[in-house]
Amino acid sequence: MSEKIGQIQEQKLAQKQALAISRQQLLQATLMELPITQLADRINTEMNDNPALEPDSSSDYDDTAYGPDYSETLEPAEKGDDYEREERQSALDAALESIGRDDEDLPVYHGGNNLSEEREEMVYGATESFYDQLMAQIGESELTDRQRDIIEYLIGSLDDDGLLRKPLSAIADELAIYHNIDATEQELEAMLRVLQDFDPAGIGARSLQECLLIQISRRSDSRVKTLMEKVVSDYFDNFTHKHWTQIQEALSLNDEQGKALFGELRKLNPRPGASMGETLGRSLQQITPDFIVDTQDDGTVSFVLNNGEVPELTVSQSFVDSMNEYQQNKDHLTRQTKEALLYIKQKVEAAQSFIEAIRVRQRTLRLTMQAIISMQHQYFTDGDEASLHPMILKDIADKTGLDLSTISRVCNSKYAQTRWGTFPLRHFFSDSYVTESGEEMSTRKIKMVLRDVIDAEDKARPLSDDALRDEMVKRGFPIARRTVTKYREMLGIPIARLRRE
């Protein structure tokens, strides 16, 4: 007796929550993140690939201007067919919200380089940028297209000092959502190791400790190298607090040996990204501002978007005419002409989509800068960092009606030229400190006042952290002693006994 075995097909209904993003939204997100110099390159590439897209030499319309007056009241972004709002990426909110805040968890190095928050005007020119130098090194590595794309994204995620403070899990989410690259954290870790082999040593490190260890690892084998690795690995807390005596005793070194070791440790660079500009000369580092902010003597603040070498774009009239002609005679088209019509239509639609994405970028950048100026108007008037109010990315998102992820991309790798210097947009953000009475204060302002107190102290009898707290209370900043200690360390200022002269 034989049995008949068959296959049964069943249909089942199931609800599944998935994250969807259109091709147009992906294009808008990609262009939003590019600074002005990279946007110009992307536009040139697009025009080379799409003959239907061309510069509009006849247009005198300046879509980038905004000013001279601006309103403190901001309306949320309009909704409609001309402006597709991105879907909120809730999985990324936690990572994105931290951008623009003070990195309070990062150990502070008290070596030969100053990590304080002193302002510095950056001169912009036409030489290779920090980003370009790293991108050039990609070509020297044997990588697949996928690996190249991942490393390029890692480079774009680096902070200005060359360190990577964004979690790999957040980068994996962003690659999947915005670039359709499904990469595991293990794969990202492997690609990060490749990036960390680039010059200068320390690029791509996720912490100060890892940054210094990478630099030490490139030294030739010697007893000094071994001791340096031991100090940074096993006595890092003592090292960052400049407890040289304790380290010297733990390693059984005499005074001469200790002095030589500490001299070598001071040569390490806690900001490898900054050093790339210094090798070319700071005045030659390419920093092209995306915004030009103008402050009048009467306090009026206005700004324009910097066009740079970005042209006004239009759809080629010859392509439009050809498409219209074909469509008018569509009933008499041959197979060959139908294929030509399809090609023309695809190129025209792609050109229109790209132009629309550029317009969305310009509009979003204007809304974001308008909100920043509105919230930090006093700073743009007097240039005093103490005037910066507590402000994080979510504040700008709420004020503009834009998504948090959009604000994050706008504020990444973009600069504003002001009356007081050229600064990254993150410069205008400051975390808040809430006192026991519920008063909200800017951490940036607290640090500046703390620095002033320490600068004015009697160096023969420097103030302890308890005494510093008392002075801060007198100046209207009722913060705890542990907060004084934390901010003093973030400013790179040693304890009282090491400040004695």
C-alpha positions in Angstrom: 0.0 0.0 0.0 1.5 3.3 -1.0 0.9 6.7 0.5 0.6 9.8 -1.6 2.6 12.8 -0.2 1.8 16.2 -1.5 2.5 19.9 -0.7 -0.1 22.1 0.8 -0.1 25.9 0.3 -1.5 28.1 3.0 -2.1 31.8 3.1 -1.8 33.5 6.5 -2.4 37.1 7.5 0.1 38.6 9.9 0.9 42.1 11.0 4.5 43.1 10.7 6.0 46.5 11.7 8.6 47.6 9.2 10.6 50.8 8.6 10.0 52.1 5.1 11.8 55.0 3.4 11.3 56.1 -0.1 14.1 56.7 -2.6 13.4 60.4 -2.6 13.7 60.5 1.2 16.9 58.6 1.0 18.3 61.1 -1.5 17.2 64.1 0.6 18.8 62.6 3.7 22.1 62.0 1.8 22.3 65.5 0.5 21.3 67.0 3.8 24.3 65.6 5.5 26.8 66.9 2.9 28.7 70.2 3.6 28.9 72.7 0.8 32.2 71.5 -0.7 31.0 67.9 -0.9 27.6 69.0 -2.2 29.3 70.7 -5.2 31.2 67.4 -6.0 28.0 65.4 -5.7 26.1 67.8 -8.1 29.0 67.6 -10.6 28.8 63.8 -10.4 25.1 63.8 -10.9 25.3 66.1 -13.9 27.9 63.8 -15.5 25.6 60.8 -15.0 22.4 62.5 -16.0 22.4 64.5 -19.3 18.9 65.9 -18.4 20.4 67.8 -15.5 22.3 70.9 -16.2 23.2 74.3 -14.7 20.7 77.1 -15.2 22.9 80.0 -16.4 19.9 82.2 -17.0 18.6 82.1 -13.5 19.2 85.2 -11.3 17.0 83.9 -8.5 18.8 83.6 -5.2 17.0 80.9 -3.3 19.6 80.9 -0.5 19.2 84.4 0.9 17.5 85.0 4.2 17.6 88.4 5.9 18.2 91.1 6.8 15.5 90.8 9.4 14.4 87.6 11.0 11.5 86.7 13.2 11.9 85.1 16.6 8.7 83.1 15.9 9.2 80.0 13.8 6.4 78.2 12.2 6.6 74.4 11.9 7.7 73.0 8.5 4.8 72.8 6.0 3.4 69.5 4.9 2.6 68.7 1.3 3.6 67.1 -1.9 6.5 69.6 -2.3 8.1 68.6 0.9 8.2 65.0 2.0 8.8 64.7 5.7 11.1 61.9 6.8 9.6 59.2 9.0 10.8 59.4 12.6 13.6 57.0 13.2 12.8 56.2 16.9 15.5 53.6 17.1 18.1 56.3 16.4 16.8 59.1 18.6 18.8 58.2 21.7 22.1 58.2 19.7 21.2 61.3 17.7 20.0 63.4 20.7 23.4 63.1 22.3 25.1 65.0 19.4 25.7 68.6 20.4 25.9 67.8 24.1 29.1 68.0 26.2 30.9 64.6 26.2 31.0 64.3 30.0 32.1 60.7 30.0 35.3 61.2 28.0 38.5 61.2 30.2 40.5 64.4 30.0 44.1 64.2 29.1 46.4 66.7 30.9 49.4 66.2 28.7 51.2 68.7 26.5 48.2 69.5 24.3 45.5 71.8 25.6 42.0 70.3 25.3 40.2 73.3 26.7 37.2 74.9 24.9 39.1 78.0 23.8 37.7 79.5 20.7 39.7 79.7 17.5 38.8 81.3 14.3 39.3 78.8 11.4 40.5 80.2 8.1 39.0 78.5 5.1 40.8 78.0 1.8 41.0 75.7 -1.1 43.4 72.9 0.1 42.7 69.3 1.2 40.4 69.0 4.2 40.7 66.5 7.0 38.0 64.5 5.4 39.7 64.5 1.9 43.0 63.3 3.4 41.3 60.3 5.0 39.3 59.6 1.8 42.6 59.6 -0.2 44.0 56.9 2.0 41.0 54.6 1.2 42.4 54.4 -2.4 45.6 52.9 -1.0 43.8 50.0 0.7 42.5 46.9 -1.1 38.8 47.1 -0.3 35.6 45.9 -1.9 32.9 48.4 -2.8 30.9 47.5 0.2 33.9 47.9 2.6 34.7 51.2 0.9 31.2 52.5 1.5 31.3 51.5 5.2 34.7 53.1 5.8 33.5 56.3 4.0 30.5 56.4 6.4 32.8 55.8 9.4 35.0 58.7 8.3 31.9 60.9 7.9 30.9 60.0 11.5 34.2 61.1 13.1 34.3 64.2 15.3 36.5 67.1 14.4 39.3 65.7 16.7 39.3 62.4 14.8 37.6 60.3 17.4 34.5 58.2 16.8 32.0 58.8 19.6 28.9 57.4 17.9 28.1 53.8 19.0 28.6 51.2 16.3 25.1 50.0 16.9 23.8 53.5 15.9 26.0 53.5 12.8 24.7 50.0 11.8 21.1 51.4 12.1 21.9 54.4 10.0 23.6 52.4 7.3 20.6 50.1 7.1 18.0 52.9 7.0 19.7 55.5 4.9 22.1 53.5 2.7 20.6 50.1 2.4 23.7 48.5 3.8 22.9 45.7 6.3 26.2 45.6 8.3 26.7 43.8 11.7 28.6 45.4 14.5 31.3 42.8 14.0 31.7 43.9 10.4 31.8 47.6 11.4 34.4 46.7 14.1 36.6 45.1 11.4 36.3 48.1 9.1 37.0 50.4 12.0 40.3 48.6 12.6 41.2 49.3 9.0 40.4 53.0 9.5 42.5 53.0 12.6 45.5 52.0 10.5 45.3 55.3 8.6 47.4 58.3 9.4 47.7 60.0 11.7 47.9 57.4 14.4 44.8 57.5 16.7 42.2 58.3 14.0 39.0 56.4 14.5 39.6 55.7 18.2 36.4 55.5 20.4 38.0 56.9 23.5 41.0 58.9 24.5 42.6 55.8 26.0 42.2 53.8 22.8 43.5 56.8 20.8 46.7 56.9 22.9 47.2 53.1 22.8 47.0 53.1 19.0 49.7 55.7 18.8 51.9 53.8 21.2 51.4 50.6 19.3 53.1 52.1 16.2 56.3 52.7 18.0 59.3 50.4 17.7 59.6 47.8 20.4 61.5 49.1 23.4 61.2 49.3 27.2 59.9 52.8 26.9 57.0 51.5 24.6 56.2 48.8 27.1 56.1 51.3 30.0 54.0 53.7 28.0 51.4 51.0 27.2 51.4 49.9 30.9 50.8 53.5 32.1 47.9 54.1 29.6 46.4 50.6 30.1 46.8 50.1 33.9 47.2 53.6 35.4 45.1 55.7 33.1 43.2 57.4 35.8 46.4 58.5 37.5 47.8 59.5 34.1 44.8 61.8 33.3 45.0 63.4 36.7 48.8 63.9 36.4 49.7 61.8 39.4 53.2 61.2 38.2 54.7 60.3 41.6 52.2 57.4 42.1 52.9 56.1 38.6 56.7 56.3 39.1 56.5 54.5 42.4 54.2 51.7 40.9 56.7 51.2 38.1 59.7 51.3 40.3 61.4 54.1 38.3 63.9 56.6 39.5 63.4 60.3 39.0 65.4 60.4 35.8 63.6 57.4 34.3 60.2 58.8 35.3 61.0 62.2 33.8 62.0 60.6 30.5 58.9 58.4 30.4 56.5 61.3 31.1 58.2 63.3 28.5 57.4 60.6 25.9 53.8 60.4 27.1 53.4 64.1 26.6 54.3 63.7 22.9 51.1 61.7 22.3 48.3 63.6 20.5 44.8 63.4 22.1 43.3 65.1 19.0 44.7 63.3 15.9 42.1 65.0 13.6 43.3 68.4 14.6 46.9 67.4 13.8 46.0 66.8 10.1 45.2 70.4 9.7 48.3 71.4 11.6 50.6 69.5 9.3 49.4 71.7 6.5 49.3 74.8 8.6 46.2 75.9 10.3 45.6 78.7 8.0 45.5 76.3 5.0 42.9 73.9 6.5 39.9 73.8 4.3 36.8 74.9 6.3 34.2 76.4 4.0 31.3 77.8 6.0 27.8 76.7 4.9 26.3 79.7 6.6 27.4 83.4 6.5 25.9 85.1 9.6 25.9 88.9 9.8 25.4 90.9 13.0 24.6 94.6 12.7 25.6 97.1 15.4 21.9 97.5 16.3 21.7 93.8 17.1 19.9 92.7 13.9 21.1 89.2 12.9 20.8 87.8 9.3 22.3 85.0 7.4 22.7 83.5 3.9 23.5 80.0 2.7 26.9 79.9 1.1 26.4 78.8 -2.5 30.1 78.1 -3.0 30.5 76.5 -6.4 27.0 75.0 -6.3 25.1 76.1 -9.5 21.4 76.6 -9.9 20.0 73.5 -11.6 17.4 73.0 -14.2 16.1 70.2 -16.4 17.5 70.3 -19.9 15.0 72.0 -22.3 16.1 69.7 -25.1 15.1 66.6 -23.0 11.8 68.2 -22.1 11.0 69.1 -25.8 12.0 65.6 -26.9 9.7 64.0 -24.3 6.8 66.3 -25.3 7.3 65.5 -29.0 7.4 61.8 -28.4 4.3 61.9 -26.2 2.4 63.9 -28.8 3.1 61.2 -31.4 2.8 58.2 -29.0 0.3 56.4 -31.1 2.8 56.2 -34.0 6.0 55.3 -32.1 8.2 52.5 -33.1 9.7 50.1 -30.6 13.0 52.0 -30.8 11.4 55.4 -30.2 9.4 54.0 -27.3 12.6 52.9 -25.7 14.1 56.4 -26.3 11.0 57.9 -24.7 11.3 55.7 -21.7 15.0 56.7 -21.3 14.3 60.4 -21.6 11.4 60.2 -19.2 13.6 58.4 -16.6 16.3 61.0 -16.9 13.9 63.9 -16.7 12.2 62.5 -13.6 15.6 61.8 -11.9 16.7 65.4 -12.6 13.5 66.7 -11.2 13.9 64.6 -8.1 17.4 65.7 -7.6 16.5 69.4 -8.0 13.7 68.9 -5.5 16.1 67.3 -3.0 18.4 70.3 -3.3 15.5 72.6 -2.6 14.5 70.6 0.5 18.1 70.7 1.7 18.3 74.5 1.3 14.9 75.0 3.0 15.8 72.7 5.9 19.2 74.4 6.4 17.5 77.8 6.5 14.9 76.6 9.1 17.6 75.1 11.3 19.9 78.1 11.2 17.0 80.4 11.8 16.1 78.4 14.9 19.7 78.4 16.2 19.9 82.2 15.8 16.5 82.6 17.5 17.6 80.6 20.5 21.1 81.9 20.7 20.5 85.5 19.6 22.4 87.0 22.5 25.5 85.1 21.5 25.4 86.2 17.9 25.1 89.8 19.2 27.9 89.9 21.7 30.1 86.8 20.8 30.4 85.9 24.5 30.2 82.1 25.0 28.7 82.7 28.4 25.6 83.9 26.5 25.0 80.5 25.0 21.8 79.1 26.5 21.2 75.4 27.1 20.3 74.0 23.8 20.3 70.4 22.4 19.2 69.0 19.0 15.8 68.2 20.3 15.2 71.8 21.1 15.8 72.8 17.4 13.7 69.8 16.2 10.8 71.0 18.4 11.1 74.6 17.2 11.3 73.8 13.5 8.9 70.9 13.4 11.7 68.8 11.7 12.7 65.4 12.8 15.6 64.9 15.2 17.5 62.8 12.7 17.2 65.6 10.1 18.5 68.2 12.6 21.4 65.8 13.4 22.4 65.6 9.7 22.2 69.3 9.2 24.4 70.0 12.2 27.0 67.4 11.2 30.1 68.6 9.4 28.7 72.1 8.7 30.2 75.5 9.8 28.9 79.0 10.2 31.0 82.1 9.7 30.1 84.7 12.3 31.3 88.1 13.3 33.3 86.3 16.0 34.8 83.5 14.0 34.0 80.4 12.0 32.6 77.6 14.1 31.0 74.1 13.6 27.2 74.2 14.3 27.8 72.0 17.3 29.6 75.0 18.9 26.3 76.7 19.4 24.8 73.8 21.4 25.2 73.4 25.2 23.9 70.9 27.7 22.1 72.1 30.7 22.7 71.7 34.4 19.7 71.8 36.7 20.3 73.1 40.3 18.5 71.7 43.4 16.1 74.6 43.1 15.2 73.6 39.6 17.1 76.4 37.9 18.5 75.5 34.4 22.0 76.7 33.6 24.3 76.2 30.6 27.2 73.9 31.3 29.2 76.0 28.9 28.7 79.1 31.0 29.4 77.2 34.2 32.8 76.0 32.8 33.7 79.5 31.7 33.0 81.0 35.1 34.9 78.2 36.8 37.9 78.9 34.5 37.7 82.6 35.4 37.6 81.7 39.2 40.7 79.5 38.8 42.6 82.0 36.7 42.0 84.7 39.3 43.0 82.6 42.3 46.2 83.1 44.3 48.6 80.7 42.7 50.6 80.5 45.9 47.4 79.2 47.6 45.2 77.6 44.9 41.6 76.8 45.8 40.5 73.3 46.5 37.4 72.0 44.9 35.4 72.8 48.0 36.6 76.4 47.9 35.9 76.6 44.2 32.3 75.5 44.9 31.9 78.2 47.5 33.2 80.8 45.0 30.8 79.5 42.3 27.9 79.8 44.7 28.9 83.5 45.4 28.8 84.1 41.6 25.3 82.7 41.3 26.1 79.2 40.3 25.0 76.8 43.1 26.6 73.6 41.9 27.9 70.7 43.9 31.5 70.0 44.7 31.5 66.8 42.6 30.2 69.0 39.7 33.1 71.4 40.2 35.5 68.4 40.0 33.9 67.0 36.9 34.0 70.4 35.0 37.5 71.2 36.2 38.7 67.9 34.8 36.8 68.5 31.5 38.6 71.8 31.2 41.9 70.1 31.6 42.7 71.9 34.9 44.7 69.9 37.5 43.9 69.7 41.2 45.0 72.5 43.6 48.3 71.1 44.6 49.4 70.8 41.0 48.4 74.4 40.3 50.6 75.8 43.1 53.4 78.1 41.8 
